Amino acid sequence: MVSPVAQLTTRLAYGATQLSRVAWYVGHGEIMRRLSKRVRERDGETARPKARTDRPVPERRRLFADMAKLFQQDLANVEAGIYPLPADHDGSLFKLLRRSRLFFEDLPNVHRRRESGEKRQVFTDETRGKRPAYYLQNFHFQSGGWLTDDSAQRYDTQVEVLFNGSANAIRRQALVPLHEVFAGRDQRQLKLLDVGCGTGRLIDFIKQIWPRLPVVGLDLSDSYVAEARRHLKRWGWLNLVVAKAETIPLPDASQDAITCVFLFHELPPKVRRQALAEFARVLRPGGRLVLLDSLQYGDEPDYDGMLELFPQNFHEPYYAGYLTEDFPALAMEHGLAHVRDVNAFTGKVMVFDKVERS
Ligand SMILES: C[S@@+](CC[C@H](N)C(=O)[O-])C[C@H]1O[C@@H](n2cnc3c(N)ncnc32)[C@H](O)[C@@H]1O
């Protein structure tokens, strides 16, 4: 039984950290919108076709109300003992300001690419053949695609601005289905793989619950893996590798759980299938897969227009296909049984268990 004082302290600490994060990133978004408005006024209408949708688009008020629900759920998870009061580990003020500078400095380049439709700048003689062609694109129109250190250091600010400071809270919803299968077990005897680990934010939260859990983080970007290594250096029992989701360098039936956050909407349909087949191969029978990614059409019908607009404004070549992909059916083809989906603001946690054959 938690005392009222302890409960109040937790709530105050949670509110103080999360509200200041939201204010910081909403502020960035506001400045970004004003800058782009000024550029549009200066340059006039461009030749680029305007993003359009006939589906419903939520108003900002609705988005913020739903975001508040996400934070309430996040706090409820803390109070239920599913995870501790989260530490976002955003770094010092100096680091935050440096990242803000990187973020704002790149906006004119993002704007130029969006207007010109240039999205293959990272497909060069130097990179060709070293990564799959689908990977060598300027996703989100960002400079360097996934390939540079600056991109890796800018990424978390970009994502938090996009989600108004809620990206980490969305990621933490992936911890709930992990807690279900890990609770009461010896963490040192378990194994978890995070695919497309990026800068390691989810792994950080996993380690805050299970510091001794052996974790492998896998990503196709040297720069993002290096950034994850820096971000996660406080934790032991970690192995970060540069590899493809579709050919995972781990033995069959070796993992108790796989997590994969914000990756599948960036993969071509064929690669999504290959990755699911690999997940099924490396999971132990009974092992759990947690896919956290964008909502799809119909999950939150009032958001459908926003989902349709997103890839028109950011370079997301595989997102339209992702929106209609039937993941439960696809996963079942590989012996991964769908357990449930839970919406988390603009994200969705999809849970699957590897079928145990008798
Ligand atoms: C949108 S980011 C998501 C990163 C992270 N999971 C997060 O929570 O923010 C996508 C990441 O997936 C990686 N990626 C893309 N295609 C991949 C593939 N085929 N195999 C492994 N990683 C891949 C990129 O390098 C990038 O770091």
The ligand as a Tripos MOL2 file, in Angstrom:
@<TRIPOS>MOLECULE
LIG
   27    29     1     0     0
SMALL
NO_CHARGES

@<TRIPOS>ATOM
      1 C1         12.3970    5.6890  -37.0990 C.3       1 LIG1
      2 S1         13.8740    5.0420  -36.4870 S.3       1 LIG1
      3 C2         13.3530    4.2120  -35.0080 C.3       1 LIG1
      4 C3         14.4550    4.1240  -33.9950 C.3       1 LIG1
      5 C4         14.0580    3.6800  -32.5950 C.3       1 LIG1
      6 N1         13.5230    2.3520  -32.5450 N.3       1 LIG1
      7 C5         13.1340    4.6480  -31.9010 C.2       1 LIG1
      8 O1         12.4220    4.2190  -30.9970 O.co2     1 LIG1
      9 O2         13.1610    5.8470  -32.2010 O.co2     1 LIG1
     10 C6         14.2040    3.6940  -37.5570 C.3       1 LIG1
     11 C7         15.5370    3.0400  -37.2550 C.3       1 LIG1
     12 O3         15.5350    1.7970  -37.9280 O.3       1 LIG1
     13 C8         16.7700    1.5990  -38.5600 C.3       1 LIG1
     14 N2         16.5090    0.7140  -39.7130 N.ar      1 LIG1
     15 C9         15.8490    0.9930  -40.8510 C.ar      1 LIG1
     16 N3         15.8000   -0.0890  -41.6420 N.ar      1 LIG1
     17 C10        16.4230   -1.0870  -40.9660 C.ar      1 LIG1
     18 C11        16.6680   -2.4700  -41.2280 C.ar      1 LIG1
     19 N4         16.2800   -3.0300  -42.3520 N.pl3     1 LIG1
     20 N5         17.3140   -3.1810  -40.3010 N.ar      1 LIG1
     21 C12        17.7240   -2.6330  -39.1300 C.ar      1 LIG1
     22 N6         17.5300   -1.3300  -38.8270 N.ar      1 LIG1
     23 C13        16.8740   -0.5790  -39.7250 C.ar      1 LIG1
     24 C14        17.2690    2.9860  -38.9160 C.3       1 LIG1
     25 O4         18.6680    2.9800  -39.0600 O.3       1 LIG1
     26 C15        16.7620    3.8020  -37.7450 C.3       1 LIG1
     27 O5         17.7070    3.8430  -36.7060 O.3       1 LIG1
@<TRIPOS>BOND
     1     1     2 1
     2     2     3 1
     3     2    10 1
     4     3     4 1
     5     4     5 1
     6     5     6 1
     7     5     7 1
     8     7     8 2
     9     7     9 1
    10    10    11 1
    11    11    12 1
    12    11    26 1
    13    12    13 1
    14    13    14 1
    15    13    24 1
    16    14    15 ar
    17    14    23 ar
    18    15    16 ar
    19    16    17 ar
    20    17    18 ar
    21    17    23 ar
    22    18    19 1
    23    18    20 ar
    24    20    21 ar
    25    21    22 ar
    26    22    23 ar
    27    24    25 1
    28    24    26 1
    29    26    27 1
@<TRIPOS>SUBSTRUCTURE
     1 LIG1         1 GROUP 0 **** ****
